[in-house]
Amino acid sequence: MFKLFSKKAAVEELVAPMSGKVVQIEDVPDEVFSQKMIGDGIAIEPDEGVVVSPVDGEIVQFFPTKHAVGLKTKSGLEILIHIGMETVALNGEGFEGFVQQGDRVKAGDKLVSFDLEQIRERAESIISPVVITNFDAVDTLTKTTETSVKRGESVLLTVKMKQL
């Protein structure tokens, strides 16, 4: 007789990668994010220029312009942190990276710092989306109800992965 083992679906908690005001993804001033073309999530209007990892995982993409970071967790969740809107045009000016593609990070590890005032002056917006890019692997997504979050501490998103 065979016993069936049910594999429990992974639940991932993402801490806030930045401190600041919570902005709903639908309110991000860029259709790619507001219409969830690359995934669902939430955004932060940062009040300081530091980005930390929201999860334990691996850096799978770190843009040369340092305006965005892609991470992947052990359970396969893929996350994109995009600092501001139209910040790719700054060509890395005002950004400093602390990680490289392939690095393993823990939640709270510093990924990027940026000059908040420079970004505020030169970019379209400082609103920074945090998006689950492989949303087809997500069973449920719970977003914080807080209006402001503290980097590395506040739980921003809770994701239950689909069972395989």
C-alpha positions as CSV (number, residue, x, y, z in Angstrom):
1,M,0.0,0.0,0.0
2,F,1.3,3.4,-0.9
3,K,1.0,6.5,1.2
4,L,0.3,9.8,-0.5
5,F,2.3,12.7,0.8
6,S,0.9,16.1,0.2
7,K,3.5,18.7,-0.4
8,K,2.6,21.8,1.5
9,A,2.6,25.0,-0.7
10,A,5.3,27.5,0.2
11,V,4.3,30.7,1.9
12,E,6.7,33.6,1.4
13,E,6.7,36.9,3.4
14,L,8.3,39.8,1.7
15,V,9.5,42.6,4.0
16,A,9.5,46.1,2.7
17,P,12.7,46.8,0.6
18,M,12.3,50.5,1.3
19,S,10.9,52.7,4.0
20,G,8.1,55.0,2.9
21,K,4.5,55.4,2.0
22,V,2.6,52.4,0.5
23,V,1.1,53.0,-2.9
24,Q,-1.3,50.6,-4.6
25,I,0.1,49.0,-7.8
26,E,-2.9,50.4,-9.7
27,D,-1.8,53.9,-8.7
28,V,1.8,53.6,-10.1
29,P,2.2,56.3,-12.8
30,D,3.3,53.8,-15.5
31,E,0.9,51.5,-17.3
32,V,3.4,48.5,-17.4
33,F,3.0,48.4,-13.6
34,S,-0.4,49.8,-13.0
35,Q,-2.0,47.4,-15.4
36,K,0.0,44.5,-14.0
37,M,1.6,43.7,-17.3
38,I,4.6,42.1,-15.7
39,G,2.9,41.0,-12.5
40,D,1.1,42.0,-9.4
41,G,2.5,43.6,-6.2
42,I,2.6,46.9,-4.4
43,A,4.7,50.1,-4.6
44,I,6.5,52.4,-2.1
45,E,7.1,56.1,-2.3
46,P,10.4,56.0,-0.5
47,D,11.4,58.5,2.1
48,E,15.1,57.5,2.1
49,G,17.5,56.2,-0.5
50,V,18.2,52.6,0.6
51,V,16.9,49.3,-0.9
52,V,17.2,46.0,1.0
53,S,16.3,42.5,0.0
54,P,12.7,41.7,0.8
55,V,13.5,37.9,1.0
56,D,16.2,35.3,1.4
57,G,17.1,34.5,-2.2
58,E,19.4,35.0,-5.2
59,I,20.0,38.1,-7.3
60,V,19.0,36.9,-10.7
61,Q,19.1,40.2,-12.4
62,F,20.9,43.5,-11.5
63,F,20.5,46.1,-14.2
64,P,23.7,47.9,-15.2
65,T,21.9,51.2,-14.5
66,K,21.2,49.9,-11.0
67,H,17.6,51.1,-11.1
68,A,16.1,47.6,-10.8
69,V,16.9,44.3,-9.1
70,G,15.4,40.9,-9.8
71,L,15.4,38.2,-7.0
72,K,14.4,34.6,-6.8
73,T,13.6,32.6,-3.7
74,K,14.3,29.0,-3.0
75,S,10.6,28.2,-3.6
76,G,10.8,29.8,-7.0
77,L,9.1,33.2,-6.3
78,E,10.5,35.9,-8.7
79,I,10.5,39.5,-7.5
80,L,11.3,42.7,-9.3
81,I,12.2,45.9,-7.3
82,H,12.1,48.9,-9.6
83,I,13.4,52.2,-8.2
84,G,11.3,55.1,-9.5
85,M,9.8,55.6,-12.9
86,E,11.9,56.3,-16.1
87,T,15.1,56.0,-14.0
88,V,16.8,53.8,-16.6
89,A,17.4,57.1,-18.4
90,L,19.7,58.2,-15.6
91,N,22.3,55.6,-16.7
92,G,23.1,54.7,-13.1
93,E,23.7,58.3,-12.0
94,G,22.7,58.7,-8.3
95,F,22.7,54.9,-7.7
96,E,25.2,52.6,-6.0
97,G,24.9,48.9,-6.1
98,F,26.1,46.5,-3.4
99,V,25.3,43.1,-5.1
100,Q,25.9,41.3,-8.3
101,Q,23.9,38.8,-10.3
102,G,24.4,35.4,-8.7
103,D,24.8,36.7,-5.2
104,R,22.8,35.1,-2.4
105,V,21.2,37.5,0.0
106,K,19.1,37.4,3.2
107,A,16.1,39.5,3.9
108,G,17.3,42.9,5.0
109,D,20.7,42.8,3.2
110,K,21.5,46.1,1.5
111,L,21.1,45.9,-2.3
112,V,21.2,49.5,-3.6
113,S,21.5,53.0,-2.3
114,F,20.3,56.0,-4.3
115,D,20.2,59.8,-4.1
116,L,16.6,60.4,-3.3
117,E,16.6,64.1,-4.1
118,Q,18.4,63.6,-7.4
119,I,15.9,60.9,-8.5
120,R,13.0,63.1,-7.3
121,E,14.3,66.0,-9.5
122,R,15.4,64.0,-12.6
123,A,13.0,61.0,-12.9
124,E,9.3,60.9,-13.7
125,S,8.4,59.6,-10.2
126,I,10.1,58.2,-7.2
127,I,7.3,55.6,-6.7
128,S,9.0,52.2,-6.7
129,P,7.1,49.0,-7.5
130,V,7.8,45.6,-5.9
131,V,6.3,43.1,-8.3
132,I,5.9,39.3,-8.4
133,T,6.9,38.6,-12.0
134,N,6.0,34.9,-12.1
135,F,2.5,35.5,-11.0
136,D,1.3,32.3,-12.6
137,A,3.0,30.4,-9.8
138,V,1.1,32.3,-7.1
139,D,-2.0,30.9,-5.4
140,T,-2.8,33.9,-3.2
141,L,-1.3,37.3,-2.7
142,T,-2.0,39.3,0.5
143,K,-0.9,43.0,0.5
144,T,-0.2,45.1,3.5
145,T,-3.0,47.3,4.8
146,E,-0.4,49.6,6.4
147,T,-0.1,53.1,4.9
148,S,3.7,53.3,5.6
149,V,6.4,50.7,5.9
150,K,9.9,50.4,7.4
151,R,12.6,48.7,5.3
152,G,13.6,45.2,6.5
153,E,10.9,45.1,9.1
154,S,7.3,45.7,7.8
155,V,5.7,42.7,6.0
156,L,4.8,44.1,2.6
157,L,3.4,41.1,0.8
158,T,2.5,37.5,1.8
159,V,2.5,35.0,-1.1
160,K,1.2,31.5,-1.1
161,M,2.7,29.6,-4.0
162,K,0.7,27.1,-6.0
163,Q,1.3,23.4,-5.2
164,L,3.2,21.6,-7.9
